[in-house]
């Protein structure tokens, strides 16, 4: 059995997929607003940076909570 085949979950095993989220869209808006603010208005730069950092913190917290709720055997590669 090759190394690639050993990483494939057995047939019938559930594969974890995260649900839909607004976070990627908000992160994109924050970064875009910050980049526009560099050449346009200071408040757009500040607002974009605040939105970007806030969404990143929110997204990381959600990812940590989701990771902690995975079954133990899901994350060990076996």
N, C-alpha and C positions, 0 to 999 in steps of 0.2 A: 504494500500500500504506500502510495507516495505521500509526501508531506502535505500536499494540497488536499488530498482526500481525507486526511485525518482531521482537518479543521472543519469539515462539513458536518452539521448536526445530523443525527440519525433521522430517518424518515418518521414523520409524525410528531417530532419534537417542535414545540412552539418557538418561533423566532421573535425576539422582542423588537418591536418597532415603536418609537415614540409617537405620541399623538400629534395632531396639528397644533400649531402655535403661531401667535402674532409676533413673537420675539424677533425672528429674522427680518421681518418687514420694518419693525420699529428700529432695529439696529441699522438697517440700510438708510432709513430716514435720518437718523441721528448723525451718521457719518456724512451723508450728503449735505445736510444742513451745516455741519461744521466746516466742510470743505468750501461751500458757498460763502460762509461767513468769513473765511480767510481773505477773500477779495471784495466782500460787499459790506457787511455791517458787523460790528463787534458782538452785538447781542445774538446774532445768528450763530456765530462761532461758539459763544458761551452756551447757548441753548442746545446746540448740536452736541457739544462735549458732555453736557449734563445728561442729555437723553442717552447718548452712547454709553457712558459709564453706568448709568442707572439700569439700562437694559442688560448690559453685560453682567452686572451683579445679580440681577433677577434670573437670568438664564443659567448662570453658574449654580446658583442656589437650587433651582429646579432640577438641574442635572445631577447634583449631589444627592438630593432627596430621592430622585428616581433610581439612581445607582444603588443606593442603600436598600431599596425595596426589591431589588432583583433577587431571585433565588441564588443561594450560595454557589451552586454548581455552574451558574451561568457565566460568571466572570473568571473562573480559574482555567479555562482553556481545555477542560477534560469533558 
